[in-house]
Each structure stands twice: as C-alpha cells, then as structure tokens.
Amino acid sequence: MSGGRTVVERGEGLLALARTAIEEAVGGELPDGDPPANELWLEAPGAAFVTLTLDGDLRGCIGTVTAYRALGDDVRANAIAAALDDPRFPALTARELPGLGVAVSVLSPLSPVPCASEAEAVAALRPGVDGVVLEVEGRRATFLPQVWDQLPDPRGFLRALRRKAGLAEDHWDGDTRLYRYVVEKYGEQDGEGP
C-alpha cells in the first residue's frame, strides 16, 4: 500500500479524516486521535464518495467520480457536503453525531463499458463489482457498487440509474455512454468511531 500503510491503516485514516471534517463542520466534539496529515498517498489525486448513515438509514452521500484534487482534500470536502449539502436531506446537526456511521469509497479510474445496445450493456456489467456512470443527453448519474445490494438485476440497475439521471427508465439511444469503476470501501458501524 502507498506510503507503507496497510489497507486497514489507510481505511482508518480516511474515516478519521471524514469524521473530523464532519464534526468540525457541525460543531460537534472532535474524535480522539488525529487524522493523518502530510502523507503522500493522501496528496495524490483521488476520487471518493462519503456515505453517511443514521441508525442504518441513508443520511447523505456525496462524491466525485473523476480525480481532480488530492484524495485527502476530496474526502474532507465530500464528507462536509454529505453532511450539509445533500439535497435529499436537511443539514446534519451535532445531536445526530452519536448515531452517525461514516463510509468512504475510493474510486478507481473510469473505464468505458461497451453499450451499443442496452442488451450489450446488461451483458457487460458485473453485478456487485462495478460502480457505473451513465452519460446521455448532457445528463450524468452514478451508482456505487454497493447499490447492487438493492438492485441485483443489471436491467433493473440500469433502469434506476436512468431514472436517477432524470430520464425515462427505458430510454436508450446511440449517444448513451457507460463507464465502470471499482471501489476500495472503508466503513464504520453507525455511531462507532473509526
């Protein structure tokens, strides 16, 4: 692992960065220990999603699909955005912090998926493995690989992804583009620190 860190240490570091950023943003009590700083692996470009849960239910999820800033900066910014700016939820409050679970998913670079037709795309997808980005008609949407747990059928997965992009469930045309990625996922249980 980069910088001599094990996968476990890397995950613990990313979770500590995310939780500290969230707690600073909502005025909560900061967690024990310091998040990692000035480590080369955190300064390398990276794309990540931060997912928040409260008592097992989704409470926020914001991320980046293409790396354009340092991984550490991306995790911090997305943690704050998931807590305060996810349009599906009101801003997180300090009193919700004790029951909050944090997960960080670090994305691989995107790679194109063959999709001249919906049937070709369905056959190419790897349920439970692929995160998927859909681009068509100036719209873009993504599902992390974890979404396969709720939508295990590739055809249903794509229908829901099109709906998320604001398209009809059955929309498909020659301009449809799909990209896949995999994630390294690190998580804590609701309300438990890293």
Backbone hydrogen bonds, N-H to C=O, Kabsch-Sander energy under -0.5 kcal/mol:
donor,donor_aa,acceptor,acceptor_aa,energy
4,G,1,M,-1.4
5,R,2,S,-1.5
10,R,6,T,-2.7
11,G,7,V,-2.6
12,E,8,V,-2.8
13,G,9,E,-2.4
14,L,10,R,-2.5
15,L,11,G,-2.6
16,A,12,E,-2.2
17,L,13,G,-2.3
18,A,14,L,-2.4
19,R,15,L,-2.9
20,T,16,A,-2.5
21,A,17,L,-2.2
22,I,18,A,-2.3
23,E,19,R,-2.8
24,E,20,T,-2.5
25,A,21,A,-2.1
26,V,22,I,-2.0
27,G,23,E,-0.6
27,G,24,E,-0.5
28,G,23,E,-2.6
42,L,39,E,-1.2
43,E,39,E,-1.1
43,E,40,L,-0.6
44,A,40,L,-1.2
46,G,69,R,-2.2
47,A,107,L,-0.5
49,F,105,S,-2.4
50,V,62,I,-2.7
51,T,49,F,-0.5
51,T,103,A,-2.5
52,L,60,G,-3.7
53,T,101,G,-2.1
54,L,57,D,-2.9
55,D,99,G,-1.3
57,D,54,L,-1.8
59,R,52,L,-3.4
60,G,52,L,-1.2
62,I,50,V,-1.7
64,T,48,A,-1.7
68,Y,46,G,-0.5
71,L,44,A,-2.7
72,G,42,L,-2.7
74,D,70,A,-2.6
75,V,71,L,-2.7
76,R,72,G,-2.1
77,A,73,D,-2.7
78,N,74,D,-2.5
79,A,75,V,-2.2
80,I,76,R,-2.1
81,A,77,A,-2.3
82,A,78,N,-2.6
83,A,79,A,-1.8
84,L,80,I,-2.5
85,D,81,A,-2.7
86,D,81,A,-0.6
89,F,86,D,-2.0
92,L,83,A,-3.2
96,E,93,T,-1.4
97,L,93,T,-0.5
97,L,94,A,-1.1
99,G,96,E,-1.1
100,L,97,L,-1.6
101,G,53,T,-3.0
103,A,51,T,-2.1
104,V,186,Y,-3.1
105,S,49,F,-2.6
106,V,104,V,-0.5
106,V,184,E,-2.7
107,L,47,A,-2.7
107,L,105,S,-0.5
108,S,182,V,-2.4
111,S,180,R,-2.1
113,V,178,L,-2.5
121,A,117,S,-2.1
122,V,118,E,-2.9
123,A,119,A,-2.1
124,A,120,E,-1.5
125,L,121,A,-1.7
129,V,126,R,-2.3
130,D,126,R,-2.3
131,G,181,Y,-3.4
132,V,143,F,-2.2
133,V,179,Y,-2.7
134,L,141,A,-2.9
135,E,177,R,-2.7
136,V,139,R,-2.0
139,R,136,V,-2.3
141,A,134,L,-1.9
143,F,132,V,-1.9
147,V,144,L,-1.9
148,W,145,P,-1.6
149,D,146,Q,-1.6
150,Q,147,V,-1.3
151,L,147,V,-2.0
157,F,153,D,-2.8
158,L,154,P,-2.4
159,R,155,R,-2.1
160,A,156,G,-2.4
161,L,157,F,-2.0
162,R,158,L,-2.4
163,R,159,R,-2.2
164,K,160,A,-2.3
165,A,161,L,-1.6
166,G,163,R,-1.6
167,L,162,R,-2.7
171,H,168,A,-1.9
176,T,173,D,-1.9
177,R,135,E,-2.7
178,L,113,V,-0.5
179,Y,133,V,-2.1
180,R,111,S,-3.2
181,Y,131,G,-1.6
184,E,106,V,-2.1
185,K,183,V,-0.6
186,Y,104,V,-2.8
188,E,102,V,-1.9
191,G,100,L,-1.9
192,E,189,Q,-2.5
